[in-house]
Amino acid sequence: MAAKPRRHRPPPPPAGHVVRALAIGAGGGAVFWLLDMPLPWMLGAMTACIAASVGGVRVGMPRWLRSSMVVVLGVMLGSSFTPELFHSIGRWGLTLCGLVAYVAVAGGATYLYFRKVAGYGPITSFFTAMPGGLNEMVLVGGAMGGDPRVIGLTHGARVMLVVFILVFGFRFFGGYQPTGTAGAGQSILHFPLDDLAILAACGVVGAATAVWLRLPAAPLMGAMIVSGVVHMAGITASRPPAELVAAAQVGIGSAVGSRFAGVKLATIAHTTMHAAAGTVITLGAALASASALHGLTGIPTLALLLAYAPGGLPEMSLVALALGIDAAFVATHHLARVLIIIGVAPPFFRSVGGGRKLPPERPPDDD
């Protein structure tokens, strides 16, 4: 019996790279905040770290630190789950089922683009086209022989493009006014210690349990579930402190921007160009799905667009919180999409390939 391919994970970046990324990200967030930009701490950090990465500055973010920031977001998302939520869940069945059709159409069309136009290999094209979790697609696609650099860079660019397009599009064309704290609670200076302890326990217990169960997007999913149960039970009604939420946004934005570090400018330009085309395809499919489902369910089109948009789960959830759109609805659909893709994509790819092992795909200039 052949051994399963090992999933290669790069070593964590040096401490100096991490400190530099956070400092640059915080500076970018502060500039965006002063300029009254939408979702300033995440978008500012993302923009600053991308610029630094492209400029050759050595930045990086370890997985554990980004996961810690995501736990804060999970606790905050859980606070959006209220007893009144049960009255709306009945309307979600059709929109959750629609995700299957969306993934098939958007993934299939984007695969054809990456295969026929971008010229990527079949494995790389498939896992680059699937609108699933970034980390999951890089790990699974790399383990199956795809080029993890192209997969990761394309998904990173897709997340960045979707966030910027939706946030600025909603603001200038939809009349929404995102806030910097994105659904956060009161200042930590006035935060009740018992509530702070309860929220911290939700994050630690939820994330640790989800990691132990090997759930996808474990830090976020576990924290969100436990926090949701606690809030629906009425144990607390508090949200994480505003300062902690701003720090989490800086961490998440810096992590996305740091993914471009160490990559040649020509590679970034080439990959981002094709990622932009793929983003247009998947966002177009999301908009078409949202428009159709609005007529069937009555759920607002903008909420459906955010729920189907091919951005990262943490990033789209932050956008929903900042825009005052039902974050529980958006997060649930993004989790469902990730679960569908992780559960279906690898066996589907193997069945289409007839079970044969394809040779690993590496770019000619890989070093």
Phi, psi and omega in degrees: 000127183289142179287145179291141179297139180280141179273114183279130175241130180295154178294154179295148180292155176301155183302323180298322179294322181291313179300319180296317180297316181292322179294315179295317179297317179296321177297316178296319178297319180296320179297314179296325179293317179294329180275002179060040178279156178291143179043057195296320188290324178281311183292323178295316178296319180297313181297314182296319182286328174295314179299318179295318180298312180296328180280002177091005177287136182278108179229159179187158179224125177287155181300320185295326181287317177298320179299322178297319178294322180292328177300318178302317179295320179299317177298319180294320178296321179299330179290349177277347180275116182236164178304329180294344182298328183298334179288341182261339187300328181300333180277351185275346185304313182293320182289327177291320177294326179297339178300325181298313178295320180298313180299318181295314183289308183295315180296318180295315180294320180290324176301314180300321179296310182295327182283314188271324185262308181287335178080019177287159176292167184297321181291310180299318180299317184295309185281344171282327183282330183293122181280060180254190179296138183302307182298318182295318181291324178294315182292311182291314180298318178295321179294331181270001175111001178283169179273106185296333180294312180294317180299311183294316182294321180293315179294321177298316178295321179299313179301314180300312183295317181297317180299311182295317182298313184288316182298310181287326177295316179295324183288312188272337181246339181254353178078010180280148179238091180297150178252155182292330184270350171048063174078017182282169178270200182288172181299148180294340179292336181241017186276130178299133184295325180293320177294321178298320178293320179296315181294320178297319179295321177302315182293312184292309182294315181297311181296315181298319180294317181293322177295318179297324179278356180059042176283150174291150182049045191303310182303317181286313184297313182297313179298321181293317182295310182295317178297321178298317178297316181297318181288322178292333177281352178079015180292324175208154176242009184280151172251160179303148181303149184301319181296322180291323179292320177297318178297321179296320178296319177298316180297316181293316178296320178294324179295317178296314181295326183287346179295343180270358183292141176077005180257138181300144182301320180297321178294318179298314182297314181296313183292320181293325178299313179288327177296323179296318178295317177297324179295320177300318180295309184289323177292324176297318177295322178295318180295319178296318178296317181297318181296317181293317183287333176299317179294332182272330187245337184083358178290137182307139182300320182294323176294318178294322179297316178295324181291330183260345184302138185279044175265176177290150180301311179299317184293316180292326178294320177296320179298316180299316179297318182293327183271355181074022177267149184309099184292327179297318178298312181296311182297319180299318180290324178291322176297318179298319180297316179298317180297319179298313184292316180295322182283329188255322189300308182300310179295327177296317180297319179295319182292321179294325179279005178071018179077002182277147181276118178274148179293148178302145182253120176229141180290153182301328184264015182294134180224000000 
